[in-house]
């Protein structure tokens, strides 16, 4: 078993006490939609992300700055395991504000507060600058325009002041061949000042382009004069000067776009065109359409009565999942979504098993984008199977842009964690079950399901009846490496084979008879007392994460309630207090809820994420006491524990159904809205 140091355990304990104390103090003021940071500690600050499924913007403890800009689908190799990984993008929301000739910074402001409105996906900050002015700024990653962002800045003068405001474009140091442009487009009704930067990615494989413009409130010809200035080879800015009388308020906006050659064949011109488009849409229209788009997303919601903090936390989890993906493209979120460079931005089983079911339940149109990601990379999966001596399609453990294996060589998960192939297939089958879309099943689902089933038929070693062994794998419990007959891998393979056969029947296609023969003979091992055994040589060691317990959900390999309970009681004692990912406890929550034990379910529900929270916005890290938020995988697991556990929803071959449901003691009512393709509402009362 992996043990954590005493110092690490103490830090976890202290972090939990701080969070619990903060929750107690503000319990009565917990807003279901607003996350607040009223005391900014730059040494203990974990930013929160505003994203639209394409551009992620991470907040900064510095006024008028953002920490990180991440662009989906944009990968290159640079010093992180020799594999493709997310890039920090050109920072396009970086404002410098001078007042009366003095440069403003963190040390010169007071009353600095920040908040995120999750309902409208708007991040706002306020502060005072000495006795001169009060400043408010809000930024958006515009939902209706996937490559565009907007920041609105409002300054209220306490005395007569002159401001000098600049928008700075700054390219990361790893970028190559940086070129900076400034242009001015004059029309009879508008003047457009474009600040543009373009650069090549570290290996020069991609071109990344960003363009911004000011959006003024003054009428044309009365707008401030904009001046361009070059700082150095990687930074340049545009700025203007404005005098504000005491008591007056002045507002301006920065609107911008960011795109790469992975997303468009002409990113430089497209970035400028999109910025012009957004500028001429105008501030109010941009914000209104953005808010309308988020209002549509929130028609699918989870509402908890009686537990304000859990309600806020669940909204935060939904908000992040909604932020990290969108319909209409073929991208799939990584474990950290668009919150930074965590896990290199790669796509794992985290998407297919932990996040995908939430999207499928609440926004099937977004779930389709995730399936398109897998379908478009099916040929790469087939080549991967061939290179390993197998048939069909073998999906990579870590996938990025092209769908090849992107796991760093030192990690054995790349060559051996084969259950990912069955996880992709399960997502495909469940997508059909929820949507009942036979055209999709024929065109995209069947190619995935049949090719992955062929993989398992070739992957097993046929050692007699009941002994079609799957040897030499890394388990879902990744501390178990190069073992045989892992419970989750074997059961997931069986589900893949069964579902491929079901799909063939639905489509009137003759299924490969070998699929069912193989499925029938793949073993699920047991201890002498009947408890499910994690793998052939398992002797009760500590485990990194849920493995056997996933056979009850989502695989439905084990359905007997007594067996589910026995496996739960055995394996929940083998999870260490630290160092394990958040979704393990979420599975325990879900299964105890389905067993009718609301007390244990709620205990595991809180244990799944509260010790993982980081200040000031309660963002979830991967592990207890961890500092690498935002862990969308954990959020997906916890949300499933609410939807499929407490809410009792389940995916059947005929669609979404509600089975046994139960509420924690303090919850009075649970309402889940906008479920499935028919946007149904399910209610659980006390």
N, C-alpha and C positions, 0 to 999 in steps of 0.2 A: 504494500500500500504506500502511496506517496504521502509523505508527511510535510506539513508546512512549519516553518520556524516559529518559535514563540513570539518573536517580534512581529511577524506577519499576522499571527492570530490576534495579538493585542491591537494591531492597527484595524483589523476587521471589526473587533469589538467596539473600539472607540468610534469608528465610522458609523456603526449601527446606532450607538447611543446618541451621536450628534443628529442623525436623521430622525430617530424616534423623538428626541427632544423638540426638534424643529416641527415635527408633525403635531405633537401635543400642543405646542404654543400656538400654532396657526390652525388647529383643527376646525374651529368655528368659522374661519375665514377661507377654507379651502374652496377654490372656485373650480368647477368641473372643466373649464376650458382655458384657464389662464395659469401659466407657470411663471412665478416671479422670482427675481433675484434682487433683493433690496439692500444687501450688503455684499458688494463685489470684493472678493478676496482673490487677487491676481495669482497668489501662490496655491490656491485650492479652487481652481476654476476649470470646469469641464464644459466646453461649449455645447450648445444645442443647435441642431441643423434645421434650416429652412430649405426645402427642396421641392421640385416639381416632377420627380421621376427622371429628370435629365441633368439638371444642375443642382448641386448641393452646396449650400453656403453655411459654414460653421461660424458661430458667434465668437467674438473676442472680448476679453475684459478691458480692452482699450477703447476709448470713445471714438465713434465714427469709423471703426475698422471692422473688418471680418478676418477671421483667422485663416480659413482655407476655402478654396473653391474647387470642387470636384465635378468632373464631367463624365457622365455615364458612357460606357462603350469605348473609352479612349485609353488604350494600354500601350506601354512600351517597356523594353528591358533596360533597367539601370540599377545595378548594384544591389538588387534584392533577390538573391537566389538564382540569378541568371534566367528568370522567367518574366513574362509579361506582367505588368502590374499597373494599377491606377497611377495617374500623374496628378500632382498638385497643378492646378491650372493657373493661367494668368489671372492675378487678382484684379477684379474690375470694380469692386466697391471699397475703395480705399480713399477716404476723404481727409484732406488736411484743411483745418480751419484756423485762420489767424484772426484775432480780434484786436483792433487798434495797434496793429503791427507786431503783436506778441503771439508766438506760436503756442497753441493750446496742446496740452498733453495730459496724461493720466494724473500727474501730480498737481495740476492746476485746476482741477474740477472738483466739485463736491456734489453730494446728494445724487450720486450716480446710481441709477436703477435700471433694470432691464426686465422685460417680460415677453413671453411668447403667447400670442393668442392662437390656440390650436384650431379653433373653428375657422378662422380666416387665414391661417398660416402666415401670420404677420409678426415679425420680430421688432420690438420697439425698445428704445432707450431714452432716458431723460437725464439731464444733469445741469448744474449751474456752473457758469464760468465766472469765478470771483463775484464781484458786484456789478458785472458788466451785462450779462445776458443769461437767459435760460435756453437750452437747446433740447430739441426732441427730434429723433430720427427713427424711421421705420423702413424696413426693407422686405421685399417679397421675391421669391423665385416664382415667377408668374406661371400659374397652372395652365392657362390657355395658350401660352407661347413657350414651348418647351426649352427654347434656347435663350430666353430673355429674363432679365431681372430688373428691379426698380428699387431705388432708395429715395425716400422723401425726407428732406431736412427742413426743420422749422426753427427759426431763431427769434426769440422775443427779447428786445433790447430793454434793459433796465436803465441805461443811460444812452446818450447819443454815442453810437459806435460805428466804426467802419470795419467791415469784414472782408477778408480775402479767402475765398473758398476754392479749393483745387480738388480735382479728381485725378488720382494717380493710377496709371497702369504699371504693374510690376510683374515681370516674367520670372519664374523660378530659376535658380542658378543652374539647374541641370539642363535647361533648354539651350538649343543651338541656333545659330543664324538668326538672331533676333532682329527684326526690322520694325521700326516705329514710324507711323504715319499720322499726319494731321491734315484735315481738309475742311473746307468751308463751302457749303452749298447754299447759294442765295436764290430764293424765289420771292415773288411779289408778296406772298402771304406768310413766309417762314424763312428763318435762317437756321441751318443745321450745321453744327460744329461736330466733327467726328474725330475722336481720339482712338486710334487703332494700333494694335500690336499684333504681330504674327511671328511665330517661331517654329522651329523644328523640334521634335521630341528628341530625347537624348541620343538615340541611334539614327536620327533623321528619317525615321520611317514615316512619321506623321507630321502634318502641319496643324498647328493650333492657332486659332485666330480669335481675337476679342476686340470689340468696338463699343465705345460708349459715347453718349451725348448728354448735354445738359437739357433739362426741360424746365423752362421758366414760366412764371405766372404772368409776367408783363405782356402786354400786347406787342405784336411785331413792330420792330423799329425802336421800341423803348426798352428792349432787353439789354442786360449788361453786355459790355464788350468782352469777348472771350479771347484769352491769350494762351499761346502754346509755349511750353518750356521743356527742354530736354534736360534730365537730371544726369543720367549716364546711359550706357549702352542698353541696359535692361529696364530702365524706368523713364517715363516721360509723363507730362501732365498737361491739363488745360485748366485755366483758372479765370476767375472774374472778381471784381471788386464792387461792393455795394455799401452805401451808407444807410443806416437805419436809425430813426429817431427814437428817443426814449418812449417806451410804451407801445411801440409799433412791433408788428410781427411780420417776418419775411420768410417765404418758403421757396425752395427750388428742389428739383429732382435730378438724379442721375439715372438714366436708362441705358441698358447695355445688353449685349448678346455675346455668347461664346459658343464656338463650334469647332470641330476638328475634321480632318480629312477622313477619319473613320466614319463620319456621319454625313459628310457631304463632299462631292467631288470638287467643289470650288469654295472652300471655307472662308477665304479672305473676303471675297465679294459678298458672300452670303451673310457674313457677320455684319457688314456695314448695311446691307439691305434690310436685315432684320432689325437693326437698331433704328434705322430711319422709319421703318414701319411702326415700331413701338412708340417712337417719339411722336409721330403724327396721329397715333391713336389717342394720345393725351393721357395725362395722369389719372383723371377721374374715371375715364372709360377703362383704362388698364386695371385699376383697382377693382372696379365693379365686376368686370368679367372674371377676374381672378377669384373674387369672393363668391360669385355665382358658381364657378366650377367647384370650389370647395364645399359649397352648400349641397351640391349634387352628391359629392363623395360622402358627406355626413348624413345623407338619407339612409345610409347603412351604418348603424351605430349600435353601441352596447350601453344600455342605461341601467345603472344600479341605484336602487333606493336604500338608504340606511347606512351607507358606508362612503362618506364623501371622499376620503383619501383614496380608497380603491377605485372610485369612479374617475377621479382625476388621473390616476396612474393608468387605468385602462384606456382612457382617452389618449394619453401620451403614447401608449403602445400602438394604438390604431393610427394616430397621427403620423408616427414615424413610418409605419408600413405603407400608408397611403402616400407619404412623401417620397419613398424610395422606389416606386414603380409607377407606371402609367400604361394606359391602353394605347394600342395603335403602333407599338414598336415591337422589336424582338430582343429586348434586353431583360436581364434577370438580376435581381439584387444579390449582392454579396452579404456575408454575415454582418458587416457593418454598414450596409446600405451605401448611402452617399455622404456618410459622416466623416470620411477621411480615407486613409490608405490602408486600413486594417485588413489583414488577410489578402493584401495586394489587390483588393477589389474582385477577387475570384468568386466563382459560383460553385457551391458545394451541394451536398444533400440538405444543407441548411435551408435552401430555397424550396426544394421539392417536398420535403417532409415537414418542415417547421413553419415556413411562411406561406407557401402555396395554399394549404387548406384554408387559411384565413381569407386570402384573396378570393378563393373559389367560393366560399360561403357568402361573402359580402360584396364582392365585385368580380363576378366571373369574367367580365371584359378585361380586367387587368390580369387575371389568371391566364387568359388566352395568350397575352403577350409573353408570359413566362414559358408557356408551352411552345410558342413560336421560336423562342430562343433555343430550346432543345431540338425541335424539328429541323431547324436550319443547320444544326450542327450534327445531324444524324450521320452524314457521310464521313465526317471526321471520326465519329464513334465506331463506324464500321472499319475504318483503316486502323484504329487503335486495337480492335479485336484481332484483326489479321496479324498485326505485328506481334501479338502475344500468343499466337497459335490457336486462336478461337474463331468461331463462326459468328455471324450476326453482328451486333453492335455492342461495344463496350464503352460506356461513357467514362470520361476522365474524372478522377476524384476532384481535381481543381480545373475549372474551365475559365477561359477569359474571352478574347475576341473571336478566335478562329475555332474554338472547340477542341483543340488538341490538349494533351496533358500538360498542365502548367504547375504541377506540384514541384517544389524545389527538390533536387535530387536527394538531399540528406533525409527527406521524410519518406518513410516506407509506405505511407498511405497512398502515394501515387501509383506504384505498381500493384498494390495488394488490397486496397479497400474497395472491393468490387461491388459491394451492396448498392453503391450509387446507381448502377445500371437498373436495378430493380426499383429504386426510389423514383427514378424518372418515369419508369413504366407505370408505377402506382399513380403518380400524378396524372399521367395521360388517361388512365382508366377512370379515375375519379372525375376528371374534367368531363368525360362523356357522361358519367352517371348523373352529374348535376345538371348539365345542359341538355342531355338527351339529343345531342346534335349528331345525327348519323352521317351527315356529309363531312363534318369535321373528323369523325371517327374513321371514315373511309380514306380521306385525303391525308390526314396527318397522324391521327391516333394509331391506326392500324400499322403503318410503316414503323412506328416506334415500338409498339407492342410486339409485333411479329419478329422484328430484328433482335430485340432484347431477349425474347423467349428463345430464339435460335442460339443466342449466346449461352444461356444457361444449359441448354441441351448439350452444347459442346463443352461446357465448363465442368460439368460433373464428372466424377470418376466412377464408373459402373462396377461396383464390387458385390453385386448380388442384390436380391430383393430387400428393400428397405435400407440399402447401403449405397445409394447414389451420392457419394460423398463430395462435398465442396471443401477442398483442402487448400491450405496455405493462403489464408486471407488475414487482413487486419479487420478486427471486429468493429461493430458500431462503438463498442467500448474500446477506444483506441489504445488503451494500455495493454490490450491483448493483441500482440503482433505475431504474424506467421503461425496461426493456429488453424485447427481443422474443425469443420462443422460448427461454425458459429451460429448461435440460435437465430439472431436477427438476419444474418445473410441468408441462411437456409430458408427461413420462413418467407423472407421477401422474394427470394427466387421462386418459391412455390406459388406465391400470389401472382407474380409476373406470368408464370406459365398458365395458371388457371385463367387469368384475365385475358390473355391472348386468345385462348380457346373460346372464351365467351364472346370476344369481339368477332372472331371468325363466324360464329353461329349467327350473331346479329346481322352481319353483312352478307350472309349467304355464301361464305367462302369455306372451303374445306380446310379445317385446321390440321396442322401437322400432328398426327396421332402420338408422336414421340413426346410432345409437350406434357400431356397428361400422364404418360408412363413415367417420365422423369419426376414430375411433381409428386406422384404417388410414392416414390421411393427415396425422396430426400429426407433424411432423418432429422428429427428434433429430439435432442438428447435429454435424458432425465437422470436425476440423482435417484438412489434407491428409494427415498421416501416420496418420490413423485414430483419434487420441485424441478422446474425446468433448468437444465444445465447450460451455462453460457457457451461453453465450447468443450471440445473433447478432453482437454487437459486442465479444465478449470477446477480449482480446489478451494474456492471460497475467498479468493483475494479481493482486495478493494478494487472498485471499478470506477472508471472515469465518468461514465454517463450511462443512462438507461440503455439497455440492450434487450435482455429477456422480456422486460415489461412492455416493450413495443410490440410484442407478439399479440397482446390483447388489444392494443390500439397503437397504431392505425391498421395493423395487418389483419386482425381478426382471426389469426391462426388459433388462438386460445380463446374460447368463449365460456368455458365452465367457470362460474363465479368462485367456487372454492379454489380452483387452480390459480385464477387471477390473484386472489387474496394471498394464497400461499407464496406465490412468486413475489408479490409486493412486500410481504413481511420479511422475506429472505433478503431481497436485494436492496431494500431501502436502508438496511443496516450496513451496507457495504459501500455507501457513498461517503467519502470524507467530507469534513465540514468546509473545506476550502479547496480550490483548484479544479472544480468541476463546473461545466457549463450550466447555465440557468435552466435549460429546458428539461433536464432530468427531473427536478422537483415538480415541474409543470405536468409531466406525465403521471407522477404519483398523485398529484391533485386530481387530474382527470379520472384516473381509475378509482380512487377512493370515492369521488363523487358518484360515479356510476355504481359503486358498491353500496351507496347509501350512507356512507360515513362522512357526514358534513364537517365534523370537528377535525378529523385528520386531513380532510380535503382542504379546509381553510388554512390549517397550519402549514401544509406544504405549499399552498398558494402564496402565502406571504414569504415563506422561506425561498421560493423560486426567484424572487427579484428584490425584496427590500434590502438584504445585505449587499446587493450588487449596485445599489444606487450611488450616484456621485453628485455632489453639490456643484452649482446651486440649483440646477434644474431637474434633479432626480433622474438623470439619464442612466440607463442600464449598462453596466459593464458585463463582460462575459462571465466572470466568476465573482464570488464573494470577496469584497475588498479590492477588486480589480479596478484598473484605471484606463480601460480602453473602450470607452463607449463610442458609438451607440450600438449595442448588440441586438440587432433586429431578429436574429435567430431566437434568442431568449424571449423577446416580445411575442414572436409568433407562437412559441410554445405556451406561454401564459395565456394568450388570447384563446388558443384552442382549449385550454383547461376551463375557460369560462364558457365558450360557445358549445363545445362538445361534452364538457364535464357538467358544470352546474346547469347549463342551458339544455343539456340532453339532446342536442342535435347530432345527427349522424348522416353519413352518406350511404345510401342503398343503391342497388342497381336501377331502381325506379326514380331516384332523386333524393332530395333532402327530406328526412323524417325526424320526428321528435320522439325519443325514447324516454327512459326514466330520467327525471331531473330532480335536483335537490338544491337548496340554498344554504349558505352559511348562516349561523345563528343571527348575526347582526344585519344581514341583508333582508330587506322587506319585500323586494320585488326585483326581478331581472327581466328586462325587455330587450330583445334583439330585433332590430328593424332592417329592412332592405335585404332580406336573405334570398339568395339564389336568383335565378333568371326572372322570377315573378315578383321579386322584392317583397316577400312575405314578412310578417311580423310574428314572432314567437314570444310568449310571455310565460314566466314562471313566477307564481305567487307563493307567499309563505304558507 
